[in-house]
Amino acid sequence: MSDVISIVDGLDLVVALAEGHVHPDDVALARGAAEAARNRTGYPGGTLVVALVGGTGSGKSSILNALAGEPVASVGAIRPVTSEPLAWIPADAEPALAELLDRLGISRRVEHDLFPGLALLDLADIDSVEPTHRASVEELLPAVDGIIWVLDPWKYRDPVLHGEFVGPLADSAERFLFLVNQVDRIEAEAMPGLTADLRRALDDDGIAEPRIIPTAADPQYGSPVGIDVLADVLVSWVDTKRFQVSRILSDAHRATRALAEAAGVRRGGSLAFEERWAEMLSAVVTSLSLIGPTRGAMEEALCGLEDFVGHMAAEAGGPFGLRLRGSFSTGHLEAELSAAVATMERLVPRIPGTDAPIQPELRAAAAEILAGELQERVGAPLRAIVWERASLSAGVAGLGVELAMAEESLRRSAV
């Protein structure tokens, strides 16, 4: 699935480029879409990231192996077995997931194609005597979408589990799932009482309606118990996140289109400014430095500049077109042209009191001076507005490509 994080970054960039150029309501729509995506709880990418958390011997690795249908994580009698986190990730996961795992120091990774869009993290034991294990769990929890608490039937009231992990995170209880594992090792008639007692403990933690699933991931006899129910829950979580991602993409697309429409950049940002301005500048400079700034030459140059600005404004459209017209009115262009010519005449004077053409040996110098003046007075301010438009247009176009790729990836993952 495409990287939702980069899409949010792209939307932030477009918002920044559009600020001050379009109506505040259009900017607010895009900014709201970006903030909603960024503030979503859990991993912000397209993959559902779920952590398996539990104490020593609870059977986290066995749960993962049962879901995978094959040995993925090590299981053994020596404790703690899960001394290093393991990530079971989709083969086509977005780059941001690998970056997250790198940042969290999870180097053990196994790819799968069994549950599209699902990554399971088999974490270190939270009650391990190794203090770095609990620290790594505490760092991982805010970065995941869901937490599966794997409990054994004898230590489900572990004060470390409830006092340092479940209780402090009770505000995120909608992201929790509780597995009472190894139920094959207790009497069937004991399960209702055990489950009721666990619910009381969780209620004390601030979790009123916990989802509890009895499991036996690696029973001594028979097939695993409750793994199919767990798989159904995970699939529903994946579907829920896919819906959330779809909504993020839809909101980003709508906001981007609104900004592009308001800014007049939906047709693209290239106005071929540099080439066209170079031609315009060359024509004006050649005329005025060759025969001198006669009345006819000045009128012709002014008309050329007016036409140039008019075409640029018409093609830019929207607020950028209005800015071009407003900033370069006929009066403003005439004043700047006259000032540029005055500088040229001061530095390359003709015979006083005559309309004689500029002397041939001085024409190159006059052309250079006039070109520099017009670049500074007209070309640079024009370029600044055109480049602002081009930057916004490029941002919109780039974001549009990413959004299209993400939406197509989302459609493929749902098949």
Disulfide bonds with the S-S distance in Angstrom:
none
